[in-house]
Amino acid sequence: MARSSKEKRKEEILEAGLEVFAKSGYYNTTTAHIAEKSGISQPYVFQFFKTKEELFIAALERAFERILDTFQNVDAGPENLVEEMIAAYEELSELYPNEIALQVIGISVTEDAVRNAAQKGLSSIRSYTIDRFKEAGIKNVESEVTTFLARGILCNISYFLDLPELIDGKKISNKV
C-alpha cells in the first residue's frame, strides 16, 4: 500500500529529527534545525508534531521499535540465540547509527515525558528479551537478560563517546 504524501513527509521529518537529535542532542536541537534538514519551513514541522518534545519522543520510540523488530526477526536456536541477537543488534547499529546516540541522549533528558518514553522503550525490550530467553530455556534468565541489556547499553555509551576500550578494546567508528 502506497503512503500518502502527507505520511511520507511525516516520515521524512521523523528521520531528519532522528539524525539532528543524534548529532546535536535534545537541548541543542530546535525544530528549525529539523525543518532545515527536512527542507521545509519550521511551521510545517508543527503540522505533524506539536512540540520538539513530541518529535523527540516519536524518534526515540522509532529507535526502540527498530530494536524490537530486529530481535523479533532473529531466527536462532536456543544454543546460539544470545550470540545471534548480539550480531543482529550490531548490524542494526551499523544500519541506523543515530539510534544508538538517541538512546543515550534519551536516558539523559530530564523531562518527564521523555523519561517515560525511555523507560517504556527499555522495559519493552527487557520484557521481550525475558520472554525470548525463557522460551529458549536459558538458565538464570533474569540475570542473563540483565547482563545482555547492560552490555548493549555499555556498547551504546562506548559508541556515543567514541571510547572503544569500554568494549573489548575494539575501535568503533563514530558515524554520528
C-alpha positions as CSV (number, residue, x, y, z in Angstrom):
1,M,0.0,0.0,0.0
2,A,1.5,3.3,-1.1
3,R,1.9,6.1,1.5
4,S,0.2,9.4,1.0
5,S,2.5,12.4,0.5
6,K,1.5,13.6,4.0
7,E,2.6,10.3,5.5
8,K,5.8,10.4,3.6
9,R,6.5,14.0,4.7
10,K,5.9,13.0,8.4
11,E,8.3,10.1,7.9
12,E,10.9,12.4,6.4
13,I,10.6,14.8,9.3
14,L,10.9,12.0,11.8
15,E,14.0,10.6,10.2
16,A,15.5,14.1,10.0
17,G,14.7,14.5,13.7
18,L,16.4,11.3,14.5
19,E,19.6,12.5,12.7
20,V,19.6,16.0,14.1
21,F,18.8,15.0,17.7
22,A,21.6,12.3,17.4
23,K,24.1,14.8,16.3
24,S,23.2,17.8,18.4
25,G,21.4,16.4,21.4
26,Y,17.9,17.2,22.7
27,Y,18.6,20.5,24.3
28,N,20.7,21.9,21.4
29,T,18.3,20.9,18.7
30,T,15.4,23.2,17.6
31,T,12.5,22.4,15.3
32,A,14.1,25.0,13.0
33,H,17.2,22.7,12.7
34,I,14.9,19.7,11.9
35,A,12.9,21.8,9.4
36,E,16.1,22.8,7.7
37,K,17.3,19.2,7.5
38,S,13.9,18.2,6.0
39,G,13.9,21.1,3.5
40,I,10.7,22.5,4.8
41,S,9.6,25.5,6.9
42,Q,9.6,25.3,10.7
43,P,5.8,25.9,10.9
44,Y,5.3,22.9,8.7
45,V,7.0,20.7,11.3
46,F,4.3,21.7,13.7
47,Q,1.7,20.3,11.3
48,F,2.9,16.8,12.3
49,F,4.5,17.3,15.7
50,K,3.1,19.9,18.2
51,T,6.3,20.3,20.1
52,K,10.0,19.4,19.9
53,E,9.4,17.0,22.8
54,E,6.7,15.2,20.9
55,L,9.0,14.8,17.9
56,F,11.9,13.6,20.0
57,I,9.7,11.0,21.7
58,A,8.5,9.8,18.3
59,A,12.1,9.5,17.2
60,L,13.0,7.7,20.4
61,E,10.1,5.3,20.0
62,R,11.2,4.6,16.5
63,A,14.7,3.6,17.8
64,F,13.2,1.2,20.3
65,E,10.7,-0.2,17.7
66,R,13.6,-0.9,15.4
67,I,15.5,-2.8,18.1
68,L,12.4,-4.9,19.0
69,D,11.8,-5.6,15.3
70,T,15.4,-6.7,14.9
71,F,15.3,-9.0,17.9
72,Q,11.9,-10.5,16.8
73,N,13.5,-11.3,13.4
74,V,16.3,-13.3,14.9
75,D,15.9,-16.9,13.8
76,A,18.2,-18.9,16.1
77,G,18.0,-22.0,18.2
78,P,18.5,-21.9,22.0
79,E,22.2,-22.7,21.8
80,N,23.1,-19.5,19.8
81,L,20.2,-17.2,20.5
82,V,22.2,-14.7,22.5
83,E,25.0,-14.5,20.0
84,E,22.6,-14.1,17.1
85,M,20.7,-11.3,19.0
86,I,24.0,-9.5,19.7
87,A,25.0,-9.9,16.0
88,A,21.6,-8.5,14.9
89,Y,22.0,-5.5,17.2
90,E,25.5,-4.9,15.9
91,E,24.1,-4.9,12.3
92,L,21.2,-2.6,13.3
93,S,23.8,-0.3,14.9
94,E,25.7,-0.1,11.6
95,L,22.5,0.5,9.6
96,Y,21.0,3.0,12.0
97,P,23.8,4.6,14.0
98,N,21.6,7.6,15.0
99,E,19.5,5.2,17.1
100,I,22.5,4.5,19.3
101,A,23.1,8.1,20.1
102,L,19.3,8.8,20.5
103,Q,19.1,6.0,23.2
104,V,22.0,7.6,25.2
105,I,20.5,11.0,24.8
106,G,17.0,9.8,25.7
107,I,18.1,8.4,29.0
108,S,19.8,11.7,29.9
109,V,16.8,14.0,29.2
110,T,15.1,15.0,32.5
111,E,11.6,16.0,31.1
112,D,9.1,13.5,32.4
113,A,7.5,12.7,29.1
114,V,10.9,11.8,27.6
115,R,12.0,9.8,30.6
116,N,8.7,7.9,30.5
117,A,9.3,7.1,26.8
118,A,12.8,5.9,27.5
119,Q,11.5,3.8,30.4
120,K,8.8,2.3,28.3
121,G,11.2,1.5,25.4
122,L,13.8,-0.1,27.6
123,S,11.1,-2.0,29.5
124,S,9.6,-3.4,26.3
125,I,13.0,-4.6,25.2
126,R,13.6,-6.2,28.6
127,S,10.2,-7.9,28.6
128,Y,10.6,-9.2,25.1
129,T,14.1,-10.5,25.9
130,I,13.0,-12.2,29.1
131,D,10.2,-14.0,27.2
132,R,12.5,-15.0,24.4
133,F,15.3,-16.2,26.7
134,K,12.7,-18.2,28.7
135,E,11.3,-19.8,25.6
136,A,14.9,-20.8,24.6
137,G,15.4,-22.4,28.0
138,I,18.2,-20.1,29.0
139,K,19.1,-20.7,32.7
140,N,19.1,-17.8,35.2
141,V,17.0,-15.8,32.8
142,E,16.7,-12.6,34.9
143,S,20.5,-12.4,35.4
144,E,21.2,-13.3,31.7
145,V,18.8,-10.6,30.5
146,T,20.3,-8.0,32.8
147,T,23.8,-8.8,31.5
148,F,22.6,-8.8,27.9
149,L,20.9,-5.4,28.3
150,A,23.8,-3.9,30.3
151,R,26.3,-4.9,27.6
152,G,24.0,-3.3,25.0
153,I,23.8,-0.1,27.0
154,L,27.6,-0.1,27.5
155,C,28.1,-0.6,23.8
156,N,25.9,2.4,23.1
157,I,27.8,4.5,25.6
158,S,31.1,3.3,24.1
159,Y,29.9,4.2,20.6
160,F,28.4,7.5,21.7
161,L,31.6,8.6,23.4
162,D,33.9,7.0,20.8
163,L,35.5,5.1,23.6
164,P,36.0,1.6,22.2
165,E,38.1,0.4,25.1
166,L,34.9,0.1,27.1
167,I,34.0,-2.9,24.9
168,D,36.6,-5.5,24.0
169,G,39.1,-2.8,23.1
170,K,37.7,-2.7,19.5
171,K,37.7,0.6,17.6
172,I,34.1,1.6,16.8
173,S,33.8,4.3,14.1
174,N,31.7,7.2,15.4
175,K,29.5,7.9,12.4
176,V,27.1,10.2,14.1
